[in-house]
Amino acid sequence: MTSIDLDGQVALVTGAGRGIGLASTRRLLKANARVVAKARSLDREVRGAFDGLAAEFPGDQFVVLEGSVTDAAFVEETAKEIFRRYRRLDVVVNNAGILRGAYLGMISEADIEDVLNTNLASVIRVTQTMSRLMRRQKSGSIINLASIIGRRGNPAQLVYGASKAGVIGATYSAAKELGPLGIRVNAVAPGFIETAMTADQLEETRDRVLSNISLGRAGTAEDVADVILFLASDMARYVTGQVIGVDGGLVI
C-alpha cells in the first residue's frame, strides 16, 4: 500500500472538534502534516479529543484555534496566524457545518440564516481568504464537505440541502478560477455516516436508509477522512472540480 506523506505541509481543518473534522485532523497529522484545527467552542468533549492529539503530536504540529467561521474577522485572524507561524498553507478542509431539520411551513428565519451562514457562506469566506496564502506558493488543495442531500434532496431538510448544493456550486466555480494558479478544489459528498449529526435519527428512518446502501453498512468518519487525505495529497494532483460521493453505494 502506498503511504501518503504530507511532511512540510500545513493544513487547516474547520469544524475539527468531532466527527469527520476530528477524523480528518487525525489522518492529516498521521501523514505528518502540521494541522491548525478550528473549533467553534472547546467544550469538554472537544477539549478532551484535542488534548489527546496534542499529546500525540507535540510542538507546532498541532495548533487549536477557537472561533466561528461565520465571523469574517476570525477567519482573517486565522489566516494571519497561519502565516505568522508557518508562512504557507497547503490544505484547507471546509468541514464546519450544522444540520437543522424542519418541514416546509415550520422553517424559522433563524435556521435559514444559521444554516446558510455556517454551511455555505463560511465555505466562500474561508476559500476566499485562505486561497490568498496558497497563491504565494502557486499550489494547494481545498476540500469542501458537501452531502448526498445536496445532490438528491431529502424531506424536512430543504435549507440543509440547499446549503450543500451551494457548496457543490462553489466548488465548481472555485476550481475553475483557482486551477490556473495551481490550486485544486474538490468536494466530498458523504452519505449516511455514523456521527453525532445522525445519531438522533429515528430507528425506522435509519433502517430504511441502511437497506438502500449497496455495501450494507453505515459509513464512518474515517471512511470520509481517508478520501479527504487522498484529495489533500499529490496522489490527487490531477483531480480538481470533482464531487466524490462517499456513501457506500447509496447513490449509483
C-alpha positions as CSV (number, residue, x, y, z in Angstrom):
1,M,0.0,0.0,0.0
2,T,1.3,3.4,-0.9
3,S,1.8,5.7,2.1
4,I,0.8,9.3,1.9
5,D,3.3,11.7,3.4
6,L,2.4,15.4,3.9
7,D,5.6,16.3,5.6
8,G,6.3,20.0,5.4
9,Q,2.7,20.8,4.5
10,V,0.3,22.9,6.6
11,A,-3.4,22.1,6.8
12,L,-6.4,24.0,8.2
13,V,-9.5,22.0,9.2
14,T,-12.7,23.8,10.2
15,G,-15.2,22.1,12.5
16,A,-12.3,19.9,13.7
17,G,-13.6,19.0,17.1
18,R,-15.7,15.9,16.4
19,G,-16.9,13.6,13.7
20,I,-15.5,13.9,10.2
21,G,-13.5,17.0,11.1
22,L,-11.8,15.2,14.0
23,A,-11.1,12.1,11.9
24,S,-9.6,14.3,9.1
25,T,-7.4,16.1,11.6
26,R,-6.1,12.8,12.9
27,R,-5.5,11.5,9.4
28,L,-3.6,14.6,8.3
29,L,-1.5,14.6,11.5
30,K,-0.6,10.9,11.0
31,A,0.5,11.8,7.4
32,N,3.0,14.3,9.0
33,A,1.2,17.5,8.1
34,R,1.1,20.4,10.6
35,V,-2.6,21.0,11.3
36,V,-4.4,24.1,12.5
37,A,-7.7,22.7,14.0
38,K,-10.6,25.2,14.2
39,A,-13.5,24.6,16.6
40,R,-16.4,26.9,17.4
41,S,-16.2,26.1,21.1
42,L,-13.9,23.9,23.2
43,D,-16.4,22.0,25.3
44,R,-15.4,19.1,27.4
45,E,-15.7,16.5,24.6
46,V,-13.7,18.6,22.1
47,R,-11.1,19.7,24.6
48,G,-10.5,16.0,25.6
49,A,-10.1,15.0,21.9
50,F,-7.7,17.9,21.2
51,D,-5.7,17.2,24.4
52,G,-5.1,13.6,23.2
53,L,-3.9,14.8,19.8
54,A,-1.7,17.5,21.4
55,A,0.0,14.8,23.5
56,E,0.5,12.5,20.5
57,F,1.7,15.3,18.2
58,P,3.5,17.9,20.3
59,G,5.1,21.2,19.4
60,D,3.8,23.2,16.5
61,Q,2.5,20.2,14.5
62,F,-1.0,20.6,16.1
63,V,-2.5,24.0,16.8
64,V,-6.0,24.7,18.1
65,L,-8.0,27.9,17.4
66,E,-11.4,28.6,19.0
67,G,-13.8,30.7,17.0
68,S,-16.5,30.6,14.4
69,V,-16.1,30.6,10.6
70,T,-19.3,32.7,10.4
71,D,-17.2,35.6,11.8
72,A,-15.3,37.2,9.0
73,A,-12.8,38.9,11.4
74,F,-12.0,35.5,12.9
75,V,-11.3,34.0,9.5
76,E,-8.9,36.8,8.7
77,E,-7.1,36.5,12.0
78,T,-6.8,32.7,11.4
79,A,-5.1,33.4,8.1
80,K,-2.7,35.9,9.7
81,E,-1.9,33.3,12.5
82,I,-1.2,30.6,9.9
83,F,1.1,32.9,8.0
84,R,2.9,34.1,11.2
85,R,3.5,30.5,12.3
86,Y,4.2,28.7,9.0
87,R,4.5,31.2,6.2
88,R,2.4,28.9,4.0
89,L,-0.9,26.9,3.7
90,D,-1.2,23.8,1.6
91,V,-4.6,22.2,2.6
92,V,-8.0,23.5,3.6
93,V,-10.8,21.2,4.8
94,N,-14.0,23.2,4.9
95,N,-15.9,20.9,7.2
96,A,-17.7,23.2,9.6
97,G,-21.5,22.6,9.4
98,I,-24.8,22.3,11.2
99,L,-28.0,20.4,10.5
100,R,-31.4,21.8,11.3
101,G,-34.4,19.8,10.1
102,A,-37.9,21.2,9.6
103,Y,-40.7,20.7,7.2
104,L,-41.9,23.4,4.9
105,G,-44.1,25.8,6.9
106,M,-42.0,25.1,10.0
107,I,-38.7,26.5,8.9
108,S,-37.6,29.5,11.1
109,E,-35.8,32.6,9.8
110,A,-33.1,31.9,12.4
111,D,-32.5,28.4,11.0
112,I,-32.3,29.7,7.4
113,E,-29.7,32.3,8.5
114,D,-27.7,30.0,10.7
115,V,-27.5,27.0,8.3
116,L,-26.7,29.0,5.2
117,N,-24.1,31.1,7.0
118,T,-22.4,28.2,8.7
119,N,-22.6,25.6,5.8
120,L,-22.3,27.8,2.7
121,A,-21.2,31.4,3.4
122,S,-18.3,30.1,5.6
123,V,-17.0,28.0,2.7
124,I,-17.0,31.0,0.4
125,R,-15.4,33.1,3.2
126,V,-12.7,30.6,4.1
127,T,-11.9,29.8,0.4
128,Q,-11.5,33.4,-0.5
129,T,-9.3,34.2,2.5
130,M,-7.1,31.1,2.6
131,S,-6.6,30.9,-1.2
132,R,-4.6,34.2,-0.8
133,L,-2.0,32.2,1.2
134,M,-2.0,29.4,-1.4
135,R,-1.4,31.8,-4.3
136,R,2.0,32.6,-2.8
137,Q,3.3,29.1,-3.5
138,K,1.1,28.5,-6.5
139,S,-0.2,25.3,-5.1
140,G,-2.8,23.9,-2.6
141,S,-5.8,21.7,-2.1
142,I,-9.2,22.9,-0.9
143,I,-11.6,20.2,0.1
144,N,-15.2,21.1,0.8
145,L,-17.8,19.0,2.7
146,A,-20.9,18.6,0.6
147,S,-23.5,15.9,1.2
148,I,-25.6,13.4,-0.6
149,I,-28.6,15.6,0.5
150,G,-27.1,18.4,-1.6
151,R,-27.2,16.1,-4.6
152,R,-30.5,14.3,-4.1
153,G,-32.5,16.3,-1.5
154,N,-34.4,15.0,1.5
155,P,-37.7,15.8,3.2
156,A,-37.5,18.2,6.1
157,Q,-34.0,19.3,5.0
158,L,-34.7,22.0,2.5
159,V,-32.3,24.5,4.0
160,Y,-29.5,22.0,4.7
161,G,-29.9,20.5,1.2
162,A,-29.7,24.0,-0.4
163,S,-26.6,24.9,1.6
164,K,-24.8,21.7,0.5
165,A,-25.9,22.1,-3.1
166,G,-24.5,25.6,-2.9
167,V,-21.2,24.1,-1.6
168,I,-21.1,22.0,-4.8
169,G,-21.6,25.0,-7.0
170,A,-19.0,26.9,-5.1
171,T,-16.6,24.0,-5.5
172,Y,-17.0,24.0,-9.3
173,S,-16.6,27.8,-9.6
174,A,-13.5,28.0,-7.3
175,A,-11.9,25.0,-9.2
176,K,-12.2,26.9,-12.5
177,E,-10.9,30.1,-11.0
178,L,-8.0,28.7,-8.9
179,G,-6.9,25.9,-11.2
180,P,-4.6,28.2,-13.3
181,L,-2.9,29.2,-10.0
182,G,-2.1,25.6,-9.2
183,I,-4.8,25.3,-6.5
184,R,-7.1,22.3,-6.7
185,V,-10.7,22.5,-5.3
186,N,-12.8,19.4,-4.8
187,A,-15.7,18.2,-2.6
188,V,-16.7,15.0,-0.9
189,A,-20.4,14.2,-0.5
190,P,-20.9,11.8,2.4
191,G,-23.9,9.6,2.6
192,F,-25.2,8.1,5.9
193,I,-22.2,8.5,8.3
194,E,-22.2,7.5,11.9
195,T,-21.6,10.9,13.6
196,A,-23.3,12.9,16.3
197,M,-25.3,14.6,13.5
198,T,-27.0,11.4,12.5
199,A,-27.3,9.8,16.0
200,D,-30.7,11.3,16.7
201,Q,-32.4,10.0,13.6
202,L,-35.4,7.7,14.2
203,E,-34.8,4.0,14.1
204,E,-37.2,3.4,11.2
205,T,-35.5,6.2,9.2
206,R,-32.1,4.7,9.9
207,D,-33.3,1.2,8.9
208,R,-34.8,2.5,5.7
209,V,-31.6,4.3,4.7
210,L,-29.3,1.3,5.6
211,S,-31.4,-1.0,3.5
212,N,-30.6,1.1,0.4
213,I,-26.8,1.2,0.9
214,S,-25.1,-1.2,-1.5
215,L,-22.2,-2.0,0.8
216,G,-24.7,-2.9,3.6
217,R,-23.5,-0.6,6.4
218,A,-23.3,3.0,7.5
219,G,-20.1,4.9,6.9
220,T,-17.7,6.1,9.5
221,A,-15.9,9.4,9.8
222,E,-12.7,7.6,9.0
223,D,-14.2,6.5,5.7
224,V,-14.6,10.1,4.7
225,A,-11.3,11.2,6.2
226,D,-9.4,8.8,4.0
227,V,-10.9,10.3,0.9
228,I,-10.1,13.8,2.2
229,L,-6.5,12.7,2.8
230,F,-6.2,11.4,-0.8
231,L,-7.5,14.7,-2.2
232,A,-5.1,16.6,0.0
233,S,-2.1,14.6,-1.3
234,D,-0.1,14.6,-4.6
235,M,-1.9,11.3,-5.4
236,A,-4.8,13.6,-6.5
237,R,-2.5,16.1,-8.3
238,Y,-4.7,15.9,-11.5
239,V,-8.0,15.9,-9.7
240,T,-10.0,19.2,-9.4
241,G,-13.6,20.3,-9.7
242,Q,-14.9,16.9,-8.6
243,V,-17.6,15.9,-6.1
244,I,-16.7,12.4,-4.8
245,G,-19.5,10.5,-3.2
246,V,-18.6,8.6,0.0
247,D,-21.9,6.8,0.5
248,G,-21.3,3.1,0.2
249,G,-23.3,3.0,-3.0
250,L,-26.4,4.8,-1.7
251,V,-26.4,6.7,-4.9
252,I,-25.5,4.7,-8.0
